[in-house]
Amino acid sequence: MRRTEARRTLENALRRCGFVHVAGADEVGRGCLAGPVVAAAVILDPDRWIPGLADSKVLSASTRARLGERIRAEAIAWAIAEVSAVEIDRVNIGRASLEAMRRAVMALSPQPDMVLVDAFRIPNLPMAQRGVIHGDRLCTAIAAASIVAKVFRDGALVELHRVDPRYRFDRHKGYGTPEHVAAIARHGYSPAHRRSFRSPTLFDTMDAANIPRS
């Protein structure tokens, strides 16, 4: 994916319309086999420009870490929320992702008067919001949220690896790589795995190894 630096165009337009605290919200880990889905919400300071903000997926780990530290230091507010694998299995990944973003937004202090969300709208928010297609590429606030969430979740998966090194969560961060699928075939599910995830490749591998799907 080509790296495109996000811009403040939409945020600035909203501020000219009278909105004071414009937040961006995004989630990471939606397509993983293991680990939580993590969301972040960020209100950037319009007077403190942070160059290099972009979709977290196109940034190197070192760049994400550097930008994440700067965002947390210079933002007006930021918050992180997560939904566990157990809760994902109970409510499904779509609802879990929206709930993680809702929790992150509601944890902000001060509260935003406008929320920009990557692609979706978040149910049950008490303030104005707008879904922005490819928002993590276009809007600095959403890009900042994607970076903060990604850095936090990657760190959480590294910690999961320390607790249970059989699956090498530190390498694939819970995504369905061939290495990860092979580890599930050898060891079965761990408590961090999402048992409701529907992956034909995973199921074929598990069936071959006679591992129950639930």
C-alpha angles and dihedrals in degrees: 000000000000115000114241119179113235121239138217095226097114095039091051091049090052092050090052087055090057104267110137107185111038112184130194122211131192140155136217133198098045094134099042129118093216143025132037128304106245128202133188133194122200135186106198122208107246089210095055111063115199110201121213099037110155142140105309091229093067095049127088118245092251092050091048090051092050094046092043091056092049093047092052091048098046107030120104087232140347135179138181130208133178139195116210128233089252092056092044089056090050100048103019128252096273094057091040092055092051091046092052090053092046091052092048093051093047090051092060119111116225094033116235123244091208130031124198112202129194104252099318140073117234116230121233099018113149094211137061117282141177130201113223120199108230087003093157088062098041110035124058094213093053092043089051090051091050090052095048092048094046094049091049095047094046089053091050091052091049087054090050087054090054090053095044115012095178094094100041094229087170090070106042100021091223098307120135100261119157089253092054094046090049090051091053089050089054100041107019123225124335123209087262094061125102106232094191095060111120109215117154091200091052093046092049090052093046093048090052089052093043093241116156114244095220 
